[in-house]
């Protein structure tokens, strides 16, 4: 590995030798390299969060995400809405709901407006347990992103937001073309 006078150049050189970036070659478009780097970073952060949740709380990331959605909605959510927010099938939500209900972390009741629907809420035990997990989770995220200064985080956030807007527009355009 080359030594660089500028530490940020050394970090870039090290990053170029890791993971998905190793699949790209010098002539590849910058956008392709960026995609591979974003994928690598996302995978690494997610793997580390999964590992820590399992070690510290004995819980999967899927269960954490499920509880996070309910924590944000104290009045509960219909299982169909929960499925949509989590971007998983109804069967996955039903399985998680069954498990968490047996453990006393969620309660399920029929919807007053739709007898075919169930509303799921965190129990007091579920809410307290999630709050403790969320506090640690936030600290883990801060630790994992500590290599970036606050300005870099804000710039990346804004730039990725612009990318999301572009992607949504392209998706809408593609849907319009199909109809």
C-alpha positions as CSV (number, residue, x, y, z in Angstrom):
1,X,0.0,0.0,0.0
2,X,1.3,3.5,-0.9
3,X,2.1,6.0,1.7
4,X,0.5,9.5,1.2
5,X,1.4,12.8,2.7
6,X,-2.3,13.7,2.8
7,X,-4.2,11.3,5.1
8,X,-7.4,11.6,3.1
9,X,-5.6,10.3,0.0
10,X,-4.3,7.4,2.0
11,X,-7.8,6.6,3.1
12,X,-9.1,6.8,-0.5
13,X,-6.3,4.5,-1.6
14,X,-7.1,2.0,1.1
15,X,-10.8,2.2,0.3
16,X,-10.1,1.5,-3.4
17,X,-8.5,-1.8,-2.3
18,X,-11.5,-3.1,-0.4
19,X,-14.7,-5.0,-1.2
20,X,-16.8,-4.2,-4.2
21,X,-14.5,-1.6,-5.5
22,X,-12.0,-4.3,-6.2
23,X,-14.4,-5.4,-9.0
24,X,-14.1,-2.1,-10.8
25,X,-11.2,-1.1,-13.1
26,X,-9.5,2.2,-13.8
27,X,-11.6,2.9,-16.9
28,X,-14.9,2.4,-15.2
29,X,-17.3,5.4,-15.0
30,X,-17.2,7.3,-11.7
31,X,-20.9,6.6,-11.2
32,X,-20.3,2.8,-11.4
33,X,-17.5,3.1,-8.8
34,X,-19.7,5.2,-6.6
35,X,-22.5,2.6,-6.8
36,X,-20.1,-0.1,-5.8
37,X,-18.7,2.0,-2.9
38,X,-22.2,2.8,-1.6
39,X,-23.2,-0.8,-1.8
40,X,-20.0,-1.8,0.1
41,X,-20.6,0.8,2.8
42,X,-24.3,-0.1,3.2
43,X,-23.4,-3.8,3.5
44,X,-20.7,-3.2,6.0
45,X,-22.8,-0.9,8.2
46,X,-25.8,-3.3,8.0
47,X,-23.7,-6.3,8.9
48,X,-22.2,-4.6,11.9
49,X,-25.6,-3.4,13.1
50,X,-26.9,-6.9,12.7
51,X,-23.9,-8.3,14.6
52,X,-24.3,-5.8,17.5
53,X,-28.1,-6.3,17.8
54,X,-27.6,-10.0,18.0
55,X,-24.8,-9.9,20.5
56,X,-26.2,-7.1,22.8
57,X,-29.9,-7.8,22.6
58,X,-30.3,-11.2,21.0
59,X,-32.5,-9.7,18.3
60,X,-32.5,-9.6,14.6
61,X,-32.4,-6.5,12.5
62,X,-35.8,-7.4,11.0
63,X,-37.3,-7.5,14.6
64,X,-35.6,-4.2,15.4
65,X,-36.9,-2.5,12.3
66,X,-40.4,-3.9,13.0
67,X,-40.4,-2.5,16.5
68,X,-39.0,0.8,15.3
69,X,-42.0,1.3,13.0
70,X,-44.4,0.6,15.8
71,X,-42.4,2.8,18.2
72,X,-43.0,5.7,15.9
73,X,-46.8,4.9,15.8
74,X,-47.9,4.6,19.4
75,X,-51.5,4.1,18.2
76,X,-50.4,1.1,16.3
77,X,-50.4,0.1,12.6
78,X,-52.5,-2.1,10.5
79,X,-50.5,-5.2,9.6
80,X,-50.8,-4.3,5.9
81,X,-49.3,-0.8,6.5
82,X,-46.5,-2.3,8.6
83,X,-45.7,-4.7,5.7
84,X,-45.6,-1.8,3.3
85,X,-43.3,0.3,5.6
86,X,-41.0,-2.6,6.1
87,X,-41.1,-3.5,2.4
88,X,-41.7,-7.2,3.2
89,X,-44.5,-9.6,2.6
90,X,-47.5,-9.9,4.8
91,X,-46.4,-13.4,5.7
92,X,-43.1,-12.0,7.1
93,X,-45.0,-9.5,9.2
94,X,-47.4,-12.2,10.4
95,X,-44.5,-14.4,11.5
96,X,-42.7,-11.6,13.3
97,X,-46.0,-10.5,14.9
98,X,-46.7,-14.0,16.2
99,X,-43.2,-14.3,17.7
100,X,-43.2,-10.8,19.3
101,X,-46.8,-11.3,20.6
102,X,-45.7,-14.6,22.3
103,X,-42.9,-12.7,24.0
104,X,-45.2,-10.0,25.2
105,X,-43.6,-7.2,23.1
106,X,-46.6,-6.5,20.8
107,X,-50.3,-6.7,21.1
108,X,-52.7,-7.4,18.2
109,X,-56.3,-6.3,18.1
110,X,-58.9,-6.2,15.4
111,X,-59.4,-2.9,13.6
112,X,-62.6,-1.1,14.6
113,X,-63.0,0.2,11.1
114,X,-62.1,-3.0,9.2
115,X,-62.9,-6.4,10.7
116,X,-60.5,-8.1,8.3
117,X,-57.5,-6.1,9.5
118,X,-55.4,-6.3,12.6
119,X,-53.8,-3.4,14.4
120,X,-50.5,-4.1,16.1
121,X,-49.0,-2.0,18.9
122,X,-45.9,-2.2,21.1
123,X,-46.8,-3.2,24.7
124,X,-45.2,-1.2,27.5
125,X,-42.6,-3.9,27.8
126,X,-41.9,-3.7,24.0
127,X,-41.8,0.0,24.1
128,X,-39.3,0.1,27.0
129,X,-37.2,-2.5,25.5
130,X,-37.1,-0.9,22.1
131,X,-36.2,2.5,23.6
132,X,-33.1,1.0,25.2
133,X,-32.1,-0.7,21.9
134,X,-32.7,2.5,20.0
135,X,-30.4,4.5,22.3
136,X,-27.6,2.1,21.8
137,X,-28.3,1.8,18.0
138,X,-28.0,5.6,17.7
139,X,-24.6,5.5,19.4
140,X,-23.4,2.7,17.1
141,X,-24.4,4.7,14.0
142,X,-22.6,7.7,15.4
143,X,-19.5,5.5,16.0
144,X,-19.6,3.9,12.5
145,X,-19.9,7.3,10.8
146,X,-17.3,9.0,13.1
147,X,-14.8,9.0,10.2
148,X,-16.8,11.7,8.5
149,X,-17.0,15.3,9.8
150,X,-20.4,16.9,10.3
151,X,-20.2,18.9,7.1
152,X,-19.4,15.8,5.1
153,X,-22.4,14.0,6.6
154,X,-24.7,16.9,5.7
155,X,-23.3,17.1,2.1
156,X,-23.6,13.3,1.6
157,X,-27.2,13.4,3.0
158,X,-28.1,16.2,0.6
159,X,-26.5,14.6,-2.4
160,X,-28.1,11.2,-1.7
161,X,-31.4,13.0,-1.3
162,X,-31.0,14.5,-4.8
163,X,-30.2,11.0,-6.1
164,X,-33.4,9.7,-4.5
165,X,-35.4,12.4,-6.2
166,X,-33.8,11.5,-9.5
167,X,-34.5,7.8,-9.1
168,X,-38.1,8.4,-8.2
169,X,-38.6,10.6,-11.2
170,X,-37.0,8.0,-13.5
171,X,-39.3,5.3,-11.9
172,X,-42.4,7.4,-12.4
173,X,-41.4,8.1,-16.0
174,X,-40.9,4.4,-16.7
175,X,-44.3,3.7,-15.2
176,X,-45.9,6.4,-17.4
177,X,-44.3,4.9,-20.5
178,X,-45.7,1.5,-19.7
179,X,-49.3,2.8,-19.5
